[in-house]
Amino acid sequence: MRYLSSLIFGLAVFCTAATARAQGQLPDSEEPISQCLAIARGLGGVQYASLTPVAMEPGDVTITFVGHSTFRIETAGGVVIATDFDGRTGEGRTPDVVTMNRAHHTHYTLSPDPAIPHVLRGWGEGGEPARHRMKLEDVYIRNVTTDIRGGFEVGAMADGNSIFIFEVAGLCIGHLGHLHHELSASQRAKIGRLDVVMVPVDGSYTMAQGEMIGVLQDLRASIVLPMHFFGSYTLERFVEGMKDGFRVEYSDTPTITVSLRDLPDTPAVIVLPGY
């Protein structure tokens, strides 16, 4: 009986791991070493990221602001990702991966296109926080959960939001989702280094702008991409608050191309057209 129980348990573990692998999710034992959890070191002799879309080279990643909190990320390995997906993915083919958060309906959909192979929800089920560890071609995707306060569609929810981190081409790209509070030391450690960060700057539905700027000063990303703003006044007020220590650039196009070799020496806020 003891042998049979052990066999059943072993088969259950095997099946769970096999299912996770089939869905692109990695069990603990197979997680790659995160390049973003290493100690960040300065990169001398780099230049500002190009603000003009160009043909992708090895190591390049293109990021397109689709609108609100949705960015379209395209890797040199051919992976397409849409963040805080509510049905919009921008121009081009169907994404391989979409990520979603649940504060309100402009950040998720309960009816994603069945053609999307990987739908990563930023909230968990059954009281458990969401946990994503996924390797797809040249990108490794993971999440760090944060809480959602009351007053939104789902009310207060522990671990109701996910900061998704995309590790690709040596870059650490983070999307803060619908962040409602300052990061704890534990969350900050789990995030690690961010080279590019997508940040909500509305100043009310998420966090006060002063508090959000404090989060960004702590994260010390090389490139900050504002999102989740309502009108030019909200955006410009955030930009003014960021000018102490950050260079501000305005792009004529919603797409930028970034690479590890071209990260700016001075941290930059890059405003992409859209809303």
C-alpha positions in Angstrom: 0.0 0.0 0.0 2.9 2.4 0.9 4.5 1.6 -2.5 1.2 2.2 -4.3 0.7 5.5 -2.5 4.2 6.6 -3.4 3.7 5.6 -7.0 0.4 7.5 -7.3 2.1 10.6 -5.7 5.0 10.3 -8.1 2.7 10.1 -11.1 0.8 13.1 -9.9 3.9 15.1 -9.6 5.1 14.0 -13.0 1.7 14.8 -14.7 1.7 18.3 -13.0 5.2 19.0 -14.2 4.4 17.7 -17.7 1.3 19.8 -18.0 3.2 22.9 -16.8 5.9 22.3 -19.4 3.3 21.8 -22.1 1.9 25.2 -21.3 5.3 26.8 -21.3 5.3 27.1 -17.5 8.4 25.8 -15.7 8.4 23.8 -12.4 10.8 25.1 -9.7 13.4 22.5 -10.6 13.6 23.7 -14.2 13.6 27.5 -13.7 16.5 29.2 -15.6 18.7 31.5 -13.6 17.2 35.0 -13.8 19.6 37.5 -15.4 17.6 40.3 -13.7 18.2 39.1 -10.1 21.9 39.6 -10.5 23.5 42.7 -9.1 23.0 45.5 -11.6 26.3 47.0 -12.8 26.9 50.1 -14.8 27.3 49.9 -18.6 29.8 52.4 -19.9 29.9 53.8 -23.4 26.3 53.3 -24.3 24.0 55.5 -26.3 20.4 56.4 -26.1 17.8 54.0 -27.4 16.8 54.6 -31.0 13.4 56.3 -31.3 13.0 55.2 -34.9 11.7 51.7 -35.8 14.3 49.8 -37.7 14.8 46.2 -38.9 15.5 44.1 -35.9 19.0 43.0 -35.2 20.0 40.2 -32.9 19.6 41.5 -29.4 17.0 44.1 -30.4 13.6 44.3 -28.8 10.8 46.5 -30.2 8.2 48.0 -27.9 5.0 49.6 -29.2 2.5 51.5 -27.1 -0.9 50.2 -28.2 -2.8 52.3 -25.6 -3.8 52.7 -22.0 -1.6 49.9 -20.4 -1.1 47.7 -23.4 2.3 47.4 -25.0 3.3 45.1 -27.8 6.7 43.6 -27.3 8.4 41.8 -30.2 11.7 39.9 -29.8 14.4 39.0 -32.3 13.4 35.4 -31.7 10.0 36.1 -33.1 7.9 36.1 -29.9 5.1 38.7 -29.7 3.7 39.7 -26.3 0.8 42.0 -25.4 0.7 43.4 -21.9 -2.5 44.2 -19.8 -4.4 42.7 -22.6 -8.1 43.7 -22.9 -8.6 42.6 -26.5 -6.3 45.0 -28.3 -2.9 43.9 -29.5 -1.8 46.5 -32.0 -0.9 45.9 -35.7 0.6 42.6 -36.7 -0.1 38.9 -36.1 -1.8 37.4 -33.1 0.5 37.5 -30.0 2.1 34.3 -28.6 1.6 35.6 -25.1 -0.8 38.0 -23.4 -0.6 39.2 -19.8 -3.6 40.5 -17.9 -4.4 42.3 -14.6 -7.7 42.7 -12.9 -8.2 46.1 -11.3 -10.7 47.0 -14.0 -11.9 45.9 -17.4 -9.4 47.9 -19.5 -6.6 45.5 -18.2 -8.1 42.1 -19.0 -10.7 40.1 -20.8 -12.5 37.0 -19.8 -12.8 36.0 -23.5 -9.4 36.1 -25.0 -8.9 35.0 -28.6 -8.6 31.2 -28.6 -5.7 31.6 -31.1 -3.5 33.1 -28.4 -1.4 30.2 -27.1 -0.4 31.6 -23.7 -2.8 33.7 -21.6 -1.1 34.7 -18.3 -3.5 36.1 -15.7 -2.0 38.3 -13.0 -4.3 37.1 -10.3 -4.6 33.7 -8.8 -7.5 31.3 -8.1 -8.6 29.6 -4.9 -6.8 32.1 -2.7 -3.4 31.3 -4.2 -1.3 34.1 -5.8 -0.6 33.8 -9.5 2.8 32.3 -10.3 4.2 32.4 -13.8 7.6 31.1 -14.8 7.6 30.6 -18.6 10.3 30.2 -21.2 9.4 30.7 -24.8 12.1 30.9 -27.5 14.3 33.8 -26.5 12.2 35.3 -23.7 11.7 34.3 -20.0 8.6 35.6 -18.4 7.9 35.8 -14.6 5.7 37.7 -12.3 5.8 39.4 -8.8 2.4 39.9 -7.2 1.2 43.1 -5.5 -2.1 43.9 -3.7 -5.2 45.7 -5.1 -7.1 48.0 -2.7 -10.9 48.3 -2.6 -13.1 50.4 -4.8 -12.5 48.8 -8.2 -14.4 46.0 -10.1 -13.0 43.2 -7.9 -12.6 45.1 -4.6 -9.6 44.6 -2.3 -7.5 41.6 -3.2 -4.3 40.4 -1.8 -1.9 39.5 -4.7 -4.5 40.8 -7.2 -2.0 42.5 -9.5 1.1 41.2 -11.1 4.3 43.0 -12.1 5.3 41.0 -15.2 9.0 40.8 -16.0 10.3 39.9 -19.5 13.9 38.8 -19.7 15.1 38.9 -23.3 18.4 39.8 -25.1 20.1 40.6 -21.8 17.3 43.1 -21.0 15.0 43.2 -18.0 11.7 44.7 -19.0 9.1 45.3 -16.3 5.4 46.2 -16.6 4.0 47.4 -13.2 0.4 46.7 -14.1 -2.1 48.5 -11.9 0.3 49.1 -9.0 -1.6 50.4 -5.9 1.2 50.6 -3.3 4.9 51.1 -2.7 7.0 48.0 -3.1 8.1 46.1 0.0 11.7 45.0 0.4 10.7 41.5 -0.5 8.9 42.5 -3.7 11.8 44.7 -4.7 14.2 41.8 -4.2 12.0 39.5 -6.3 11.8 42.1 -9.1 15.6 42.6 -9.3 17.1 44.8 -11.9 14.9 46.5 -14.5 16.3 48.2 -17.6 13.0 49.3 -19.0 9.9 49.9 -16.9 6.3 50.6 -18.0 4.6 52.7 -15.3 1.0 53.9 -14.7 1.1 57.7 -14.1 -2.6 58.6 -13.7 -1.9 59.8 -10.1 -5.3 58.6 -8.7 -6.6 55.2 -9.8 -3.3 53.6 -9.1 -1.0 55.7 -6.8 -0.3 59.4 -6.2 2.3 60.5 -8.7 4.8 61.5 -6.0 4.7 58.0 -4.6 5.0 56.4 -8.0 8.0 58.6 -8.8 9.5 57.3 -5.5 9.0 53.7 -6.8 10.8 54.6 -10.0 13.7 56.3 -8.2 14.1 53.1 -6.3 13.9 50.8 -9.3 16.4 53.0 -11.2 15.5 51.7 -14.7 17.4 53.1 -17.6 14.2 53.7 -19.6 10.8 54.7 -18.2 7.7 54.4 -20.4 4.6 56.2 -19.1 1.2 54.6 -19.5 -2.3 54.7 -17.9 -2.7 58.4 -18.1 -5.8 60.5 -18.7 -5.2 63.5 -20.9 -2.1 65.6 -21.4 -2.3 67.4 -18.0 -1.8 64.1 -16.1 1.1 63.1 -18.3 2.9 66.4 -18.2 2.5 66.7 -14.4 4.3 63.3 -14.2 7.0 64.4 -16.6 7.7 67.5 -14.6 8.0 65.4 -11.5 10.5 63.2 -13.2 12.9 65.9 -14.6 15.1 65.8 -11.6 17.4 63.0 -12.4 15.7 61.8 -15.6 16.1 63.0 -19.2 12.8 63.4 -21.0 12.3 62.5 -24.7 9.2 62.6 -26.8 8.9 60.0 -29.6 7.1 60.8 -32.9 6.3 57.1 -33.2 4.6 54.7 -30.8 7.4 52.2 -31.4 11.0 52.2 -30.0 13.8 49.7 -30.5 15.9 48.9 -27.5 19.0 46.8 -26.8 21.3 46.2 -23.9 24.2 47.9 -25.8 22.1 51.1 -26.4 20.7 51.8 -22.9 21.2 55.4 -21.9 23.9 56.5 -19.5 21.4 58.9 -17.9 18.0 57.4 -17.1 15.4 58.6 -19.6 11.6 59.0 -19.6 10.4 58.3 -23.2 6.9 59.5 -23.9 5.3 57.4 -26.7 2.3 58.9 -28.5 -1.1 57.5 -27.5 -3.3 57.5 -24.5 
